[in-house]
Structure formats: structure tokens, C-alpha cells
């Protein structure tokens, strides 16, 4: 548990965010490898993955 996180909410949020990051990365890899995937959808998934990565980075500070 993180310092100052007496009720575990911050730790739980960090765990959930890490799981979401992993899920969206797997989705992004799949989307990039499917040739018939529409470009707009492929780009949207990649943008979402980038934003979640940035949010994870911010949460670690």
C-alpha cells in the first residue's frame, strides 16, 4: 500500500489503471495487425492507448 493511502483507494486505482493499460495495449496490437481494420478505428485505438500510457505515467509521480 502506498504511503498516505490508508484505505487502499490509491493503490486500487493504480492497479486498475495498470490493468486497463495492459488491456488497451493488447487491443492496439490486435488492431494494428488486422489488415481490414478501418484506419479511423485503428488510429482511435492507438490514440486511446497513448492517452492511457500518459495517464499511467502521471499516476506514478
N, C-alpha and C positions, 0 to 999 in steps of 0.2 A: 504494500500500500504506500502511496506517496505521502511525503511529509505534509501535514496540514489537511489530509484527506480522511478525516475521522470516520465518516460514514461510507467511504468507498466509492462515492459517486464519480470522482475524477478518475479513479483507476478503472472503473467500469466503463466510463465514456472512452477512455484511451483504448481499452480492449475492443470495444465495439467499433471504434474508428479504424483500428488495425484490421479487423475482420472485413469491414467494408472496403478498405483499400485493397486487400487481397482479392476479394470477390470482383471488384471492378477491373483490376489488372488482368485477371483470368478472362473476363468478358472482353476486354480490349484486345488481348492476344487472339482470341477466337474471332472477333470482328475483323481484325486486320488480315486474317488468313482465309476468310471466305470470299472467293472471287465475285460472287453475285451480290454481295452486300452493297447496298446503295452508299455512295460516297458521303452523303449527308449524315446517314446514320453512323457510319464508320468515324467520321470526324467528330460527331457529337459524343460518341463513346470515348474517344481519345481525349476530348476536352474535359469531360467529366472525370476521367482518370487523372488528368493533370491537376485539376482543382482539388480532388481528394488528396492527392500526394502533397500539395501545398498546405492543405489544412492539417494533415498529419505532421508535417514539418513544424508548423506553428504550434501545435499542441504539445510538442516535445520541449518547447522553450520554457 
